Amino acid sequence: MAKVNSEDIKQFLSRIESRAFHVPTRHEDMSALRRLLALVIQETGTFASSSKCMNAIDEQFISLNEPRVARLYEVQDALEAKKIGNAEHKALLIQEYLRRVFGMQNHLDLDWLFDSSSERRQTLLDAIDCVPTHASFVLDVDSIDEEDEDYEGLPISPSVKRFFGRMGWLPANPKESDVRELLDPIVKGKDFLPMFITISVAAEMLPVSKPKKCAKADALGAIFKKRKSLGDDELVDLLDSVGYEYSPMNTGFGNKKKATKKKVAKKKAAKKTATKK
């Protein structure tokens, strides 16, 4: 097994990173209900577009219970008044989320999420059903208490440990300390949340039980191997094959660059022909 370093892994993550993963850290006064609603509205788009929807809801309704019991067109009108696109779909999402939360608990308080285990949070997210994949990992970070005596850093889930082994970066069933040694230099500063979400989402693509031949692991392995040269189109095809629903944000690789060079060459040839005439 060839030795892999943190920079190699960061280059791979940068190829599959999405703008959706650039979620701002949670303000301490923001409730879990609002935080999760913002992520539900975001889906696989940008968090900025989600924030615009949240502001529109706040201007029209006194509390989040009001859009829950409102008629659909009232929520849609509030979004359309702020020129928010796809307003009917987003209004449906808002009501579906709020009604499911209320239906499961008979109230809308979700702040217990910040004190619960990752597994218990995931049970709720699965029940709500309209929550995007990356929301689970945003809440994992939101729930970190650095003053806790057991705090060791960003959470290393079983799926991330499994991922490091199946990608060949570490032996099978790696130690958490070995995973941290490779991951910690990547998840720091302004990159800590996007990089943490990227590796977590990618890890979720692999099945829990290792099949004899894993096409998904092979596809992700191919991206890692050709991370510096893989063309945009081939990258998207490979990500589609593993069920990765997010669009990569760093483009301009492979064939697109070559096409640009050819166009420039044609322009130069045209200029020379014109000069001869």
Buried (B, 14 or more C-beta within 10 A) or exposed (E): EEEBEBEBBBEBBBBBBBBBBBBEEBEEEEBBBBBBBBBBBBBBBBBEBBBBBBEBBEEBBEEBEBBBEBEEEBBBBBBBEBEBEBBEEBBBBBBBBBBBBBEEEEEBEBEEBBEBEBEEBBEBBEEBEBBBBBBBBBBBBBBEEEEEEEEEEBBBBEBBBBBBBBBBBBEEEBEBEBBBEBBEEBBEEEBBBBBBBBBBBBBBBBEEEEEEEBEBBEBBBBBBEBBEEBBBEBBBEBBEBBEBBBBBBEEEBBEEEEEEEEEEEEEEEEEEEEEEE
